[in-house]
Amino acid sequence: MDKQTQTEVEAATFRKLLEHLDDNKDVQNIDLMILADFCRNCLAKWYKHEASLRDVDIDYEEARNTIYKMPYADWKARYQLPATQQQLDALNARQQKNKADG
């Protein structure tokens, strides 16, 4: 695969990931963090970082708008549920494991 085609495939895959996350709003960010150690906000941070490496200045909220397809505050009010104690405990265990793994 040539470099241009690889870039196009990767970009299309990223768009498909965002579409999949958008189609599955019931999947909570905390659950993503527990299971995969990343969430929609992580994607926004990575997006912002990669843009900055290419001298594109976007702020975090702009990046989150790209990932969430709406302002984060709106998404949070519509779709984010309060974390359960079980979720908080699982996230804490994940974070402790990450610290231990260094």
C-alpha positions in Angstrom: 0.0 0.0 0.0 1.4 3.4 -0.9 1.7 6.2 1.7 -1.2 8.2 0.2 -3.6 5.2 0.2 -2.5 4.3 3.7 -3.3 7.9 4.9 -6.7 7.7 3.2 -7.5 4.3 4.7 -6.5 5.5 8.2 -8.6 8.7 7.8 -11.6 6.7 6.7 -11.1 4.3 9.6 -11.0 7.2 12.0 -14.2 8.7 10.5 -15.8 5.2 10.9 -14.7 5.1 14.5 -16.3 8.5 15.2 -19.5 7.4 13.4 -19.6 4.2 15.4 -19.2 6.1 18.7 -21.8 8.6 17.6 -24.2 5.7 16.8 -23.5 4.2 20.2 -24.0 7.2 22.6 -25.1 4.8 25.3 -21.5 3.7 25.6 -20.3 5.9 28.4 -16.9 7.5 28.4 -16.1 6.0 31.8 -16.8 2.5 30.4 -14.5 3.2 27.5 -11.8 4.3 30.0 -12.3 1.2 32.1 -12.2 -1.2 29.2 -9.9 0.4 26.7 -8.0 3.1 28.6 -9.3 5.9 26.3 -12.5 7.7 25.7 -14.0 10.4 23.4 -12.2 13.1 25.3 -8.9 11.3 24.8 -9.6 11.2 21.0 -10.2 15.0 21.2 -6.9 15.5 22.9 -5.1 13.3 20.4 -6.8 15.2 17.5 -5.8 18.6 19.0 -2.2 17.4 19.4 -1.9 16.0 15.9 -3.3 19.3 14.5 -0.7 21.3 16.5 2.1 19.1 15.0 0.9 20.3 11.6 0.7 24.0 12.8 -3.1 23.9 12.9 -4.2 25.8 16.0 -7.5 24.4 17.4 -8.5 24.5 21.0 -9.7 21.6 23.0 -13.4 22.5 22.7 -13.1 22.7 18.9 -11.5 19.3 19.0 -14.3 17.9 21.2 -16.9 19.4 18.8 -15.2 17.3 16.0 -15.3 14.1 18.1 -18.8 14.6 19.7 -20.3 16.2 16.6 -21.8 18.8 18.9 -20.6 21.0 21.8 -19.4 18.7 24.6 -21.7 20.4 27.2 -24.7 19.5 25.0 -23.6 15.9 24.6 -22.9 15.5 28.3 -26.3 16.9 29.2 -28.1 14.6 26.7 -26.2 11.4 26.9 -23.8 11.1 29.9 -25.2 9.4 32.9 -23.9 9.8 36.4 -21.1 7.3 37.1 -22.1 4.4 39.4 -19.9 3.5 42.4 -19.0 0.3 40.5 -17.8 2.3 37.5 -15.8 4.6 39.7 -14.2 1.7 41.5 -13.3 0.0 38.2 -11.8 3.2 36.9 -9.8 3.7 40.0 -8.5 0.1 39.7 -7.6 0.7 36.1 -5.7 3.9 37.0 -3.9 2.1 39.8 -2.9 -0.6 37.4 -1.6 2.0 35.0 0.5 3.6 37.7 1.9 0.2 38.7 2.7 -0.7 35.1 4.6 2.6 34.9 
